[in-house]
């Protein structure tokens, strides 16, 4: 009995500290040996954002990771060339469709209209993964040549209705999930941080897709709430395992 109890405790502790449940810029690893030059841990919604910008081709490769608001929910990352808000956003949304992770493009014309359609910015190499309760979407955007600083928005939701993301909550962390991405400086500023509004954000372009260049380098920034949320999720499991095996 004592041996079983000890094994259960060790198992629960391993779950709590395993890298699979400790996602941040310093620890997150991707499948297929994918790597990115820059990374930011976003306090809002405990998200992690990796990206590489190739200035010679104006291509932006991204990996956005967050926990959906529910297991059948969705995560999204978007570019907004006009404002630091959801209205007007050019979004990619990742969710499970018939048990398989998919990424679909949506344009938010306003807060009551979301349309599945091709984005104004050419995008390719889209894919998504799910592990340990978090989702990661990958994509490569072809941006206008001088578009090196712009608003970006990220969000999570709890449900998908007929292939469309249902409305997200309007808590403070949802409303603060926005910032300015500076591709030249390598900064993914969040709401409330220095930097102000984008200075170079031309409108959508229909320029053709380009190649990407992703080279490994040290990640930036520090801790992320995703790690904390995973630990808080598995702490009850640890206690439960102890009680089950003890009694």
C-alpha positions, 0 to 999 in steps of 0.5 A: 500500500505504501509503495502504491501511495508513493508511486501515485504521489510521484506521478502527480508531481511529475505531471505538475513539473513536466515541461509539457505543462510548463509552457513559456518562452524559455521552455516551450518546444515545438514539433518538427524541430520548429524554432523562432527568433523572437518570443513574448510571454503575454500576461493577458490570457497567459499566452505565448507568442513566437515569431520570426520576421524575414525582412528580405521577403517581408514574411512573418512566421508565427506560433501562438499558444494559449489555453482555450476557455474550455476543452471544446473552445478556440484560440486566435491571433489576429492583425488589425491594421487600423486599431488596437481592437477586435473590430477590423481584425484579420484573424486566424482561429484554431479549434477542434473540428470532428476531433481534428485541430484546424486553422481557419481565417476570419475577418471581424467587420464589427463586434457582431459580424465575423466572416470566414473568408481569406485574409487580406494578407496572404497566409500559408503553412497553417496548422495547429496542435493541442497538448496538455490543455493548450492549443498552438497555431502556426502560420506564415504571413506575407506582409506589405514591405513597410509593414513592420509595426502593427496592432495584434490581438489574441483571444480565447473562447469556450465554444465553436458553433457550426464551424464558427468561434462563439463569443468570448468573455469580456473579462479584463484579461480578454479586453487587455489581450492586445498590443503592438508588434514591432518586427524590427525591434523584436518586441511584442508589446502588450496593452499598457506597455510603452511604445504607443500606436503603430507608426508604420501600418499600411493597409492590407496588401495582395502581394504574392507569398514569399519564402520564410527564414526561421533560425534558432536563437535564444528566446526573450522574456520570462515567466508565463501564466500558462505554467502557473495555470497548469500547476494549479490545474494538476494540484487537485490531481495530486491531492486526489491521488494522495487521498485515493491511495491513502484511504 
